[in-house]
């Protein structure tokens, strides 16, 4: 889970604040000391931490907080707002050219996931109605061109290549004419990287920039490298003038130092975040939503967006009805797992739900086709009555089902436990407000219904 270590520490700090009827200056000082330690341990830049804490303290000891009926919540609100500003304030999008094609130059070190990110970005832009072209300018790394061509085939996006014997500048220049002939309105240039920053790399990138005049230069960096990612961003910006940053592997970054430091240190916004290995796991970076996730407030808007893409609205409405009437069966559970699989790892989904991130049993679960087939085998080995009323599953019934499904009693027990946890999660879903539908607070607007 992204920011897991930092999120847990900050949420513990604010849990203590919430329980206080009034706050003293000493209470705020103590809380801020703990927040400072949590941020430093998360590998956030020292100067960034210092400025961040000072801003919060300045606002937190004001009259509107100290004389508030809920001072603890007011402090959390301030932290949320300042953290949002720290990461950029608002979502930053790609600047499109007034006259197509828009040229996006992707830069970064080897191992940051640059080529894969090019493919992910092309897929995302295609989903938004654009016609992207991928350009293979990495003529040095073995199989880099082939990798981009394979990605292009998978997402059905054309790839322009002149082989590995041509000059990258010539390839980039020639791609514009090819894009216009193919009707492509966005060119994504995959440039070469190195294992470390060197003058040869930077000179070549500068030549590509001066000859192609890209509208956007995006740096791809590995979020898990923390302050190294920030340092790399600083150097690339000084030489090339970046327009934004793409953080890869953010789903595995338990600390969060890069995400919380890069905008403050370089002044360049994080535009996209890689949240997994699959080609659909690139998301626009929303500072406000990320701050809410870190502070345990969930991210309902992203959850709804994912649900609207991956979930059948009619089935969702029927499931809501069943939940209300306590008719949610193991057959429904199996069907729901199949739909949720299209939304990503369950642990990420729960992380977006306010107050649901710490439910045990589903944490860390990622559904593969193998998991679905195993679950299906267990469920179909039960009688109709057992599927409808799982609470009748005693020891002998569980042994029979394990034998019939070719699994073990432990596997059956695990499935039944996950079903119970899923019931809790689905009930939470059904109680969530749906901003997209203008739902009223406390209503039963189910976020999967459109």
C-alpha positions in Angstrom: 0.0 0.0 0.0 1.2 3.5 -0.9 2.4 5.5 2.1 1.5 2.7 4.5 4.2 3.4 7.1 3.7 7.2 7.0 -0.1 6.9 7.0 -0.2 4.7 10.0 2.0 7.0 12.1 0.1 10.2 11.2 -3.3 8.6 11.8 -2.1 7.5 15.3 -1.0 11.1 16.0 -4.4 12.5 15.0 -6.3 9.8 16.8 -5.0 11.3 20.1 -6.0 14.8 19.0 -9.5 13.8 18.1 -10.1 12.6 21.7 -9.3 15.9 23.3 -12.1 18.4 24.1 -9.7 21.3 24.0 -6.2 21.8 22.7 -3.4 23.6 24.4 -0.3 25.0 22.6 1.6 22.1 24.3 -0.8 19.6 22.7 -0.1 21.1 19.2 3.6 21.2 19.8 3.7 17.5 20.9 1.6 16.4 17.9 3.8 18.4 15.5 7.0 16.8 16.9 5.5 13.4 16.1 4.4 14.5 12.7 7.9 15.9 12.0 9.5 12.6 13.0 7.1 10.6 10.9 7.8 12.7 7.8 11.6 12.6 8.3 11.4 8.8 8.7 9.4 8.7 5.5 12.5 10.3 3.8 10.8 13.6 3.2 13.3 16.4 2.5 14.4 18.1 5.8 13.8 21.7 4.6 10.4 20.7 3.3 9.5 19.1 6.6 10.6 22.2 8.5 8.5 24.6 6.3 5.5 22.3 6.4 5.5 22.0 10.3 5.9 25.8 10.7 2.9 26.5 8.4 0.7 24.1 10.3 1.8 25.4 13.8 1.1 29.0 12.7 -2.4 28.1 11.6 -3.1 25.5 14.4 -2.6 27.9 17.3 -5.0 30.4 15.8 -8.3 31.4 17.4 -10.4 29.4 14.9 -8.7 26.2 16.1 -8.3 26.8 19.8 -11.8 28.1 20.3 -13.4 25.5 18.0 -15.8 22.9 19.3 -13.7 20.2 17.5 -10.1 21.5 17.7 -8.6 18.1 16.9 -10.6 17.9 13.6 -9.6 21.5 12.8 -5.9 20.6 13.1 -6.4 17.5 10.9 -8.2 19.7 8.3 -5.2 22.2 8.3 -2.8 19.3 7.9 -4.8 17.9 5.0 -4.9 21.3 3.3 -1.2 22.0 3.7 -0.3 18.5 2.6 -2.4 19.0 -0.5 -0.5 22.2 -1.2 2.8 20.5 -0.6 2.1 18.0 -3.4 1.0 20.7 -5.8 -2.4 21.8 -4.7 -4.3 20.9 -7.9 -4.2 18.2 -10.5 -1.7 19.2 -13.3 -2.5 17.9 -16.8 -0.5 17.7 -20.0 -0.5 20.9 -22.0 -1.9 20.2 -25.4 -0.6 22.1 -28.4 -3.0 24.5 -30.2 -1.9 22.9 -33.4 -1.4 19.1 -33.3 0.6 17.0 -32.8 1.5 17.6 -29.2 5.1 16.3 -28.5 5.7 14.7 -25.1 9.4 13.8 -24.4 9.8 11.2 -21.7 13.2 11.2 -19.9 14.7 9.4 -16.9 17.3 6.9 -15.7 17.4 3.2 -16.6 15.3 1.1 -14.3 12.7 3.8 -13.5 10.1 2.2 -15.8 10.3 4.8 -18.5 9.5 2.7 -21.5 6.6 0.9 -19.8 5.3 4.3 -18.6 5.3 5.5 -22.2 3.0 2.6 -23.1 0.8 3.3 -20.1 0.5 7.0 -20.9 -0.3 6.2 -24.6 -3.1 3.9 -23.4 -4.5 6.5 -21.0 -4.5 9.2 -23.6 -6.1 6.8 -26.1 -8.9 6.2 -23.6 -9.4 9.9 -23.4 -10.0 10.0 -27.2 -6.5 10.9 -28.4 -4.5 9.3 -31.2 -1.0 8.8 -29.7 2.2 7.7 -31.5 5.0 6.0 -29.6 8.5 6.9 -30.8 11.5 4.6 -30.1 14.5 6.8 -29.5 16.3 4.5 -27.1 18.9 3.0 -29.5 21.3 1.9 -26.8 19.5 -0.4 -24.3 19.2 -3.9 -25.8 15.6 -4.7 -26.7 14.3 -1.3 -25.8 12.8 -0.8 -29.3 11.3 -4.3 -29.2 9.8 -3.6 -25.8 8.1 -0.5 -27.0 6.8 -2.3 -30.1 5.3 -5.1 -28.0 3.6 -2.5 -25.8 2.3 -0.8 -28.8 0.8 -4.0 -30.1 -0.8 -4.7 -26.7 -2.6 -1.3 -26.5 -3.1 -1.0 -30.3 -1.0 2.2 -30.7 1.4 2.7 -33.6 5.1 2.7 -32.9 7.6 4.7 -35.0 11.1 3.2 -35.2 14.1 3.6 -37.5 16.2 0.8 -35.9 19.1 1.0 -33.4 21.6 2.4 -36.0 20.1 5.8 -36.4 20.7 9.0 -34.4 18.0 9.6 -31.8 17.6 13.2 -32.9 16.9 12.1 -36.5 14.4 9.6 -35.3 12.6 12.1 -33.1 12.5 14.7 -36.0 11.2 12.2 -38.5 8.4 11.1 -36.2 6.5 14.3 -36.6 5.9 13.8 -40.3 4.9 10.2 -39.7 2.5 11.2 -37.0 0.8 13.7 -39.3 0.6 11.1 -42.1 -1.1 8.7 -39.6 -3.4 11.3 -38.1 -1.8 11.0 -34.7 -2.3 14.1 -32.4 0.2 13.2 -29.6 3.8 12.0 -30.0 5.4 10.3 -27.0 9.1 10.0 -27.4 10.9 7.3 -25.4 14.4 8.6 -24.9 17.5 6.7 -23.7 18.4 6.5 -20.0 21.6 5.6 -18.1 22.2 3.8 -14.9 23.4 7.2 -13.5 23.3 10.9 -14.6 26.2 11.7 -17.0 27.0 14.5 -19.4 26.7 12.3 -22.5 23.1 11.5 -21.6 22.1 15.1 -20.9 23.8 16.4 -24.0 21.8 14.0 -26.2 18.6 14.8 -24.5 19.3 18.6 -24.9 19.8 18.0 -28.7 16.5 16.1 -28.9 14.8 18.9 -27.1 16.3 21.7 -29.3 15.4 19.9 -32.5 11.9 18.6 -31.6 10.8 21.5 -29.4 8.5 19.2 -27.2 5.5 20.8 -25.6 6.0 18.6 -22.5 9.1 17.1 -20.9 8.1 14.5 -18.3 10.7 12.9 -16.0 9.9 9.3 -15.0 11.4 8.4 -11.5 11.0 5.5 -9.2 9.1 6.7 -6.1 10.7 4.0 -4.0 14.1 5.6 -4.3 12.9 8.5 -2.0 15.3 11.4 -1.9 17.3 10.0 -4.8 14.3 10.5 -7.0 14.1 14.2 -5.8 17.8 14.7 -6.5 17.5 13.2 -10.0 14.5 15.5 -10.7 16.5 18.5 -9.7 19.4 17.7 -12.0 17.2 16.9 -15.0 15.2 20.1 -14.4 18.4 22.2 -14.3 19.5 20.8 -17.7 16.3 20.3 -19.6 13.6 22.4 -17.9 11.0 19.8 -16.9 7.2 20.3 -17.1 6.3 17.6 -14.7 7.2 14.3 -13.0 5.8 10.8 -13.3 6.3 8.7 -10.2 6.4 5.0 -10.9 5.9 2.2 -8.3 4.0 4.5 -6.0 1.8 1.6 -5.0 4.9 0.0 -3.3 6.2 3.1 -1.7 5.4 2.7 1.9 7.3 5.9 2.9 6.3 8.6 0.4 9.4 10.8 0.6 9.5 11.5 -3.2 5.8 12.3 -3.5 5.9 14.7 -0.6 9.2 16.4 -1.6 9.5 16.7 -5.4 7.1 19.6 -5.9 8.5 21.7 -3.1 12.1 21.1 -4.0 11.9 21.3 -7.9 8.7 23.4 -8.3 7.6 20.8 -10.9 4.2 19.1 -10.4 3.6 15.4 -10.2 1.4 14.7 -13.2 1.0 11.0 -13.1 1.5 8.1 -10.7 2.2 4.4 -11.5 0.1 2.3 -9.2 1.0 -1.2 -10.4 2.6 -3.2 -13.2 -0.4 -3.6 -15.5 -0.8 -1.2 -18.5 -3.9 0.4 -17.0 -2.1 1.2 -13.7 -1.2 4.8 -14.5 -3.4 7.5 -12.9 -3.5 11.3 -13.0 -2.0 12.5 -9.7 -4.5 14.2 -7.5 -2.7 16.0 -4.5 -6.0 16.4 -2.6 -7.0 12.8 -3.0 -3.5 11.5 -2.1 -3.5 13.7 1.1 -6.8 12.3 2.1 -5.6 8.7 1.7 -2.5 9.4 3.7 -4.6 10.8 6.6 -7.0 7.9 6.5 -9.9 9.9 5.0 -10.2 7.7 2.0 -10.5 8.6 -1.7 -14.1 8.2 -2.7 -13.8 10.1 -6.0 -11.1 7.8 -7.4 -13.0 4.8 -6.1 -16.2 5.9 -8.0 -14.2 6.6 -11.2 -12.7 3.1 -11.0 -16.2 1.6 -10.3 -17.8 3.4 -13.2 -15.3 1.9 -15.6 -15.1 -1.7 -14.2 -18.5 -2.5 -12.7 -21.8 -3.4 -14.2 -24.4 -0.9 -13.0 -27.4 -3.2 -13.1 -25.6 -5.9 -11.1 -24.4 -3.2 -8.6 -28.0 -2.0 -8.1 -29.2 -5.6 -7.6 -26.4 -6.2 -5.1 -27.3 -3.0 -3.2 -30.9 -4.3 -2.9 -29.6 -7.7 -1.6 -27.4 -6.0 0.9 -30.3 -4.0 2.3 -32.4 -7.1 2.6 -29.6 -9.4 3.9 -29.8 -11.6 0.8 -26.1 -11.4 -0.2 -25.0 -15.0 -0.9 -21.8 -16.7 -1.7 -22.8 -16.7 -5.4 -23.1 -12.9 -5.2 -19.7 -12.9 -3.4 -18.1 -14.8 -6.3 -19.7 -12.4 -8.8 -18.5 -9.4 -6.9 -14.9 -10.7 -6.7 -14.9 -11.0 -10.5 -16.1 -7.4 -10.9 -13.7 -6.1 -8.3 -10.8 -7.8 -10.0 -11.2 -5.4 -12.8 -10.8 -2.4 -10.4 -7.4 -3.6 -9.1 -6.1 -5.1 -5.8 -8.7 -5.2 -3.0 -6.2 -3.6 -0.6 -6.0 -0.5 -2.9 -9.8 -0.3 -3.1 -10.2 -0.5 0.7 -7.5 2.1 1.1 -9.8 4.5 -0.8 -12.7 3.9 1.6 -12.8 6.1 4.7 -12.1 4.1 7.8 -11.8 0.8 5.9 -8.1 0.6 5.3 -7.3 -1.5 8.4 -9.9 -4.3 8.0 -8.0 -7.5 8.3 -8.6 -10.5 6.1 -8.7 -8.7 2.7 -5.5 -6.6 3.3 -2.9 -7.4 0.7 -5.2 -9.6 -1.3 -4.8 -9.4 -5.1 -7.1 -11.4 -7.2 -5.6 -13.4 -10.1 -7.5 -15.7 -12.5 -6.2 -18.6 -10.4 -7.8 -17.1 -7.2 -11.1 -16.7 -9.0 -11.1 -20.3 -10.3 -10.3 -21.6 -6.8 -13.1 -19.6 -5.3 -15.5 -20.7 -8.0 -14.5 -24.4 -7.3 -15.2 -24.0 -3.6 -18.5 -22.2 -4.0 -19.8 -24.6 -6.7 -19.0 -27.6 -4.4 -21.5 -26.3 -1.9 -25.2 -27.0 -2.0 -27.7 -24.2 -2.9 -28.6 -23.9 0.8 -25.0 -23.6 1.9 -24.4 -20.8 -0.7 -27.5 -19.0 0.5 -26.7 -19.5 4.2 -23.0 -19.8 4.8 -23.5 -19.8 8.6 -24.6 -23.4 8.4 -21.1 -24.5 7.2 -20.0 -26.7 10.1 -16.9 -28.9 10.2 -18.2 -31.9 8.3 -19.7 -29.6 5.5 -16.3 -27.8 5.2 -14.5 -31.1 4.8 -16.9 -32.3 2.1 -16.6 -29.0 0.2 -12.8 -29.1 0.4 -12.8 -32.6 -1.0 -15.2 -31.8 -3.8 -13.3 -28.7 -4.8 -9.9 -30.2 -4.7 -8.7 -27.7 -2.1 -8.2 -27.9 1.7 -10.3 -27.1 4.7 -8.0 -24.2 5.3 -8.9 -22.8 1.9 -12.6 -23.2 2.6 -12.2 -21.4 6.0 -10.3 -18.6 4.3 -13.0 -18.1 1.7 -15.7 -18.0 4.3 -13.7 -15.5 6.3 -13.2 -13.3 3.3 -16.9 -13.5 2.6 -17.6 -12.1 6.1 -15.1 -9.3 5.5 -16.6 -8.6 2.1 -20.0 -8.2 3.7 -18.6 -5.5 6.0 -16.9 -3.8 3.1 -20.0 -3.9 0.8 -22.2 -2.5 3.6 -19.7 0.4 3.9 -19.9 0.9 0.1 -23.7 1.1 0.3 -23.6 3.8 3.0 -21.1 6.0 1.2 -22.3 9.3 -0.2 -22.1 9.6 -4.0 -20.9 13.1 -4.9 -21.3 12.3 -8.6 -25.0 11.9 -8.1 -25.5 14.7 -5.7 -26.4 12.2 -2.9 -27.4 13.5 0.5 -25.2 12.8 3.5 -26.1 9.6 5.2 -28.0 8.3 2.1 -27.7 4.8 0.6 -26.3 6.0 -2.8 -24.2 3.1 -4.0 -21.0 4.3 -5.8 -21.2 1.5 -8.4 -24.5 2.7 -9.7 -24.5 5.4 -12.3 
